[in-house]
Amino acid sequence: MVKIRLQRHGKKGKPFYHIVVADSRAKRDGRFIEKLGTYNPITNPATIELNVDSAVQWLNNGAQPTDTARAILSYKGALYKKHLLGGVAKGAFDEAEAEKRFNAWLEEKEGKIKGKTEGLAKAKADAKAAALEAEQKVNSDRKAAQDAVRAEAEAAKKAEEEAARAEEEAAKKAEEAAEAESSEEKTEETAAEEAPQAEDKAEEPKAEEEPAKEEAAEEPKAEVETEEKSTVEKIAEGIGSAAAAVTKAVENVVDAVTGGNDEEKAEGEEKKEEA
């Protein structure tokens, strides 16, 4: 019995099949009678290459396809062409009509396959775009999270720096206040120490100034008294001189009148000298 079946080739996990006509008693991957085509299930849609005319001939000769081989033959139109040739044999239509119908079916099938391929390509592109968008969103979210963490860290660092700066300023102000207070205390102590000394110093100059003022006041007074005394003396001398002159004149007159004696002259001279 002859069968149309698949003969496995390819690596593990990547199967690749040959469509062959072989004896049913032969091993699965053993000798075969004829190779009808290939089948690659890895691609989407699956890639199938088939010699339709040879497959139809073997079907007409009684070859029995396996389930997978039958699906492949149906997919490629071998079973449909066998059906059309059966109609020609019965006289329902001629071979030209059968060929025409088969070509129309092939065009329709190819259109469906093309539409499926385009749909798969579009779905793949959409999936890729969606994956890219999702990846971009993930990256954007990750970047936003990183920026937020970085901003939070910077804010915390800035707050810490400001707190340290404020603490330093507070410590500096406290130190300045302590220094100012200490300086005030020292100033007060110095003022308290200097106050008695200043009072003593102020009293000493005052005590010194008072005698000086008294001396200064006494000196002009003494000068005034001296000046007054000298003026009085001058006046007295003038008066004395005038009196002496008058006395002398009187004596002269008396001498002239009385003739006077020597004793009276001597006394007059003594009085004159005394004056």
C-alpha positions in Angstrom: 0.0 0.0 0.0 1.4 3.4 -1.0 1.0 6.4 1.3 1.5 10.2 1.0 3.1 11.3 4.2 5.6 13.6 5.9 9.2 12.7 6.4 10.9 14.7 9.3 14.0 16.7 8.8 15.6 19.7 10.5 17.1 20.3 13.9 15.6 19.7 17.3 12.9 22.2 18.0 13.0 23.4 14.4 11.2 20.7 12.4 11.2 20.7 8.6 9.3 18.1 6.6 9.4 16.5 3.1 6.1 15.5 1.5 6.9 12.0 0.0 5.2 9.0 -1.5 6.4 5.9 0.3 5.5 2.3 1.0 3.5 2.0 4.1 5.8 -0.8 5.3 8.9 1.5 5.1 10.3 3.3 8.1 9.1 6.8 8.8 12.4 8.4 7.7 13.4 5.5 5.4 13.3 5.1 1.7 10.6 6.8 -0.3 9.2 6.5 -3.8 8.9 10.2 -4.8 9.2 13.6 -3.2 6.1 15.8 -3.8 7.2 18.9 -1.9 8.2 20.5 1.5 6.4 21.8 4.6 7.8 24.3 7.1 5.5 24.8 10.1 7.9 27.3 11.7 6.8 30.2 9.6 3.4 31.9 9.9 1.6 31.1 7.8 3.3 27.8 7.1 5.4 27.5 4.0 4.2 24.7 1.7 5.7 23.8 -1.7 3.8 21.1 -3.6 3.8 19.5 -7.0 0.0 19.5 -7.4 -0.1 17.5 -10.7 2.1 14.7 -9.3 0.0 14.7 -6.1 -3.2 14.4 -8.1 -1.8 11.6 -10.2 -0.8 9.6 -7.1 -4.2 10.2 -5.6 -5.8 8.9 -8.7 -3.5 5.9 -8.6 -4.8 5.0 -5.1 -2.2 6.5 -2.8 -3.6 7.2 0.7 -2.5 10.5 2.4 -2.1 10.7 6.2 -4.2 13.2 8.1 -1.6 15.9 8.0 -0.7 15.2 4.4 -4.5 15.3 3.5 -4.8 18.8 5.2 -1.7 20.0 3.2 -3.1 18.6 -0.1 -6.5 20.3 0.6 -4.7 23.5 1.5 -2.8 23.6 -1.8 -5.8 22.5 -3.9 -4.7 19.0 -4.9 -7.9 17.4 -3.6 -10.0 20.1 -5.4 -8.2 19.5 -8.7 -8.8 15.7 -8.3 -12.5 16.5 -7.8 -12.5 18.7 -11.0 -10.8 16.0 -13.0 -13.5 13.6 -11.8 -16.1 15.9 -13.2 -14.3 16.0 -16.5 -14.2 12.2 -16.5 -18.0 12.1 -16.0 -18.4 14.6 -18.8 -19.9 17.4 -16.7 -17.4 19.9 -18.2 -14.2 19.9 -20.1 -10.6 20.2 -19.0 -10.5 23.9 -19.9 -13.4 24.6 -17.6 -11.8 22.6 -14.9 -8.5 24.5 -15.3 -10.4 27.8 -15.3 -12.2 26.9 -12.1 -9.0 25.7 -10.5 -7.1 28.9 -11.4 -10.0 31.0 -9.9 -9.8 28.9 -6.8 -6.1 29.4 -6.6 -6.4 33.2 -7.0 -9.0 33.3 -4.2 -6.8 31.1 -2.0 -3.8 33.3 -2.7 -5.8 36.4 -1.9 -6.8 34.8 1.4 -3.3 33.8 2.1 -2.0 37.3 1.2 -4.7 38.9 3.4 -3.7 36.6 6.3 0.0 37.4 5.7 -0.7 41.1 5.7 -2.9 40.8 8.7 -0.2 38.9 10.5 2.4 41.5 9.5 0.2 44.3 10.6 -0.6 42.5 13.9 3.2 41.9 14.3 3.9 45.6 13.6 1.1 46.7 16.0 2.4 44.3 18.6 5.9 45.7 18.1 4.6 49.3 18.3 2.6 48.4 21.4 5.6 46.8 23.0 7.8 49.8 22.0 5.2 52.1 23.5 4.9 50.0 26.6 8.7 50.0 26.9 8.9 53.7 26.4 6.2 54.2 29.0 8.1 51.9 31.4 11.3 53.8 30.7 9.4 57.1 31.1 7.9 55.9 34.4 11.3 54.6 35.6 12.9 57.9 34.6 10.2 59.8 36.4 10.6 57.6 39.5 14.4 58.1 39.3 13.9 61.9 38.9 11.5 61.9 41.8 13.9 60.0 44.0 16.8 62.2 42.8 14.6 65.4 43.5 13.6 64.0 46.9 17.3 63.2 47.7 18.3 66.7 46.5 15.5 68.3 48.6 16.5 66.3 51.6 20.2 67.2 51.1 19.2 70.9 50.6 17.0 70.8 53.7 19.8 69.1 55.7 22.3 71.8 54.4 19.8 74.5 55.4 19.3 73.0 58.8 23.0 72.7 59.3 23.4 76.3 58.1 20.6 77.5 60.4 22.1 75.6 63.3 25.5 77.1 62.5 24.0 80.6 62.4 22.2 80.0 65.6 25.4 78.8 67.3 27.2 81.8 65.9 24.5 84.2 67.1 24.6 82.5 70.5 28.3 82.8 70.6 28.1 86.4 69.6 25.5 87.0 72.3 27.6 85.3 74.9 30.6 87.4 73.8 28.5 90.5 73.9 27.2 89.6 77.3 30.7 88.9 78.5 31.9 92.1 77.1 29.1 94.0 78.8 29.9 92.3 82.1 33.6 93.2 81.7 32.6 96.8 80.8 30.4 97.0 83.9 33.2 95.5 86.1 35.7 97.9 84.6 33.3 100.8 85.0 32.6 99.7 88.6 36.4 99.6 89.2 37.1 102.9 87.5 34.2 104.8 89.1 35.9 105.2 92.6 39.2 106.1 90.9 37.4 108.6 88.8 35.7 110.1 91.8 39.0 110.3 93.7 40.6 111.9 90.6 37.7 114.3 90.2 37.9 115.3 93.9 41.7 115.8 93.8 41.6 118.2 90.9 38.6 120.0 92.4 40.5 120.4 95.7 43.5 121.6 93.8 41.4 123.9 91.6 39.8 125.6 94.6 43.1 126.8 96.2 44.2 127.7 92.7 41.1 129.7 92.2 41.5 131.3 95.7 45.1 132.1 94.9 44.1 133.4 91.5 41.4 135.5 93.1 43.8 136.7 95.9 46.5 137.7 93.4 44.3 140.2 91.5 43.0 141.5 94.8 46.5 142.0 96.1 47.5 143.7 92.9 44.4 145.9 93.1 45.3 146.7 96.7 48.9 147.4 95.7 47.8 149.7 92.9 45.4 151.5 95.2 48.1 151.8 97.8 50.6 153.2 95.4 48.0 155.6 94.1 47.2 156.7 97.7 50.9 157.0 98.4 51.4 159.1 95.3 48.5 161.3 96.3 49.8 161.5 99.9 53.3 162.4 98.6 51.8 165.0 96.4 49.8 166.4 99.3 52.9 166.2 101.5 54.9 168.0 98.9 52.2 170.6 98.6 51.9 170.9 102.4 55.7 171.2 102.7 55.7 173.9 100.0 52.9 175.7 101.8 54.7 175.3 105.2 57.9 176.6 103.7 56.0 179.5 102.2 54.4 180.3 105.5 57.8 180.0 107.3 59.3 182.3 104.7 56.5 184.8 105.3 56.9 184.4 109.1 60.6 184.8 108.8 60.2 187.7 106.7 57.8 189.2 109.1 59.3 188.2 112.4 62.8 187.5 111.4 62.8 184.0 113.0 65.6 182.3 114.7 67.8 179.5 113.8 66.1 177.0 116.0 62.8 177.5 114.3 64.5 176.9 111.0 66.0 173.7 112.2 62.7 172.5 113.4 61.1 173.4 110.2 63.7 171.4 108.3 63.3 168.4 110.5 59.5 168.5 109.9 60.1 168.8 106.3 62.3 165.8 106.3 59.8 163.9 108.4 57.1 164.8 105.9 
